[in-house]
Amino acid sequence: MFQEYDQIEQQIAEHQARIEELQEQMARAERKKQGVIAFDKALVNLAAEYEVDEEELYTARGEQIVEWLVGQLNNEDAPDYIRTLKARVARSLKRENDAPRRSAGRKASATAKPAEPKLETGHYRNPYTNATIEKKKRNPKQLNQWVAEHGLDKVQSWKI
């Protein structure tokens, strides 16, 4: 009976130690979160002070961003957005490789436009931006951009 009591007491002590460890991890994570928010605010303020827009900032840091992204591609613990980016690039490359090649004997007319993706008429809502577009006869430019960015199947699923 006393042995069982001692075992329970030992388990409680182990759990309390684990709770304290988790609380310390949570406090460190909260501190990092506050640091990221403060860093973002400081970056926005500095950019405004020196009249640097977001695109210029990314362009200036482009090489470092690319190197970091490439380093993350094979990282199993990479964030979800890295896997999403990897899938988008793969789809884009696949589309380029699957594009039908014209025979050398046939010349394309100078005014020929690429074929638009086949979408039904109706309204489409982008779940990322909540923008809504109506398709009547031809695809609006924005709808074609969505198809290029997200793929035809995904955009078809956005029909409302």
Solvent accessible surface area in square Angstrom, and as a share of the most:
residue,aa,sasa,rsa
1,M,192,0.86
2,F,162,0.67
3,Q,135,0.60
4,E,111,0.50
5,Y,132,0.50
6,D,82,0.43
7,Q,98,0.44
8,I,88,0.45
9,E,90,0.41
10,Q,109,0.49
11,Q,100,0.44
12,I,91,0.46
13,A,57,0.45
14,E,98,0.44
15,H,118,0.52
16,Q,103,0.46
17,A,59,0.46
18,R,113,0.41
19,I,92,0.47
20,E,105,0.47
21,E,80,0.36
22,L,79,0.39
23,Q,104,0.46
24,E,103,0.46
25,Q,77,0.34
26,M,137,0.61
27,A,63,0.49
28,R,137,0.50
29,A,60,0.46
30,E,81,0.36
31,R,176,0.64
32,K,148,0.63
33,K,118,0.50
34,Q,97,0.43
35,G,38,0.37
36,V,102,0.59
37,I,82,0.42
38,A,59,0.46
39,F,138,0.58
40,D,80,0.41
41,K,129,0.55
42,A,49,0.38
43,L,60,0.30
44,V,92,0.53
45,N,99,0.51
46,L,91,0.45
47,A,23,0.18
48,A,74,0.58
49,E,121,0.54
50,Y,146,0.55
51,E,155,0.69
52,V,55,0.31
53,D,80,0.41
54,E,113,0.51
55,E,132,0.59
56,E,91,0.41
57,L,46,0.23
58,Y,116,0.44
59,T,103,0.60
60,A,79,0.61
61,R,129,0.47
62,G,22,0.22
63,E,145,0.65
64,Q,99,0.44
65,I,66,0.34
66,V,84,0.48
67,E,123,0.55
68,W,121,0.42
69,L,42,0.21
70,V,87,0.50
71,G,55,0.53
72,Q,32,0.14
73,L,61,0.30
74,N,133,0.68
75,N,62,0.32
76,E,163,0.73
77,D,133,0.69
78,A,6,0.04
79,P,50,0.32
80,D,100,0.52
81,Y,128,0.49
82,I,2,0.01
83,R,121,0.44
84,T,69,0.40
85,L,67,0.34
86,K,93,0.39
87,A,47,0.36
88,R,75,0.28
89,V,74,0.42
90,A,57,0.44
91,R,90,0.33
92,S,45,0.29
93,L,95,0.47
94,K,129,0.55
95,R,106,0.39
96,E,112,0.50
97,N,111,0.57
98,D,91,0.47
99,A,46,0.36
100,P,127,0.80
101,R,197,0.72
102,R,147,0.54
103,S,66,0.43
104,A,112,0.87
105,G,77,0.74
106,R,169,0.62
107,K,192,0.81
108,A,55,0.42
109,S,72,0.47
110,A,112,0.87
111,T,121,0.70
112,A,59,0.46
113,K,180,0.76
114,P,121,0.76
115,A,101,0.78
116,E,67,0.30
117,P,37,0.23
118,K,167,0.71
119,L,13,0.06
120,E,120,0.54
121,T,84,0.49
122,G,21,0.20
123,H,80,0.36
124,Y,2,0.01
125,R,103,0.38
126,N,5,0.02
127,P,75,0.47
128,Y,128,0.49
129,T,92,0.53
130,N,110,0.56
131,A,43,0.33
132,T,64,0.37
133,I,23,0.12
134,E,82,0.37
135,K,19,0.08
136,K,136,0.58
137,K,185,0.78
138,R,195,0.71
139,N,10,0.05
140,P,42,0.26
141,K,160,0.68
142,Q,79,0.35
143,L,0,0.00
144,N,43,0.22
145,Q,89,0.39
146,W,8,0.03
147,V,16,0.09
148,A,65,0.51
149,E,88,0.39
150,H,11,0.05
151,G,10,0.09
152,L,61,0.30
153,D,115,0.60
154,K,84,0.35
155,V,0,0.00
156,Q,78,0.35
157,S,84,0.54
158,W,21,0.07
159,K,79,0.34
160,I,109,0.55
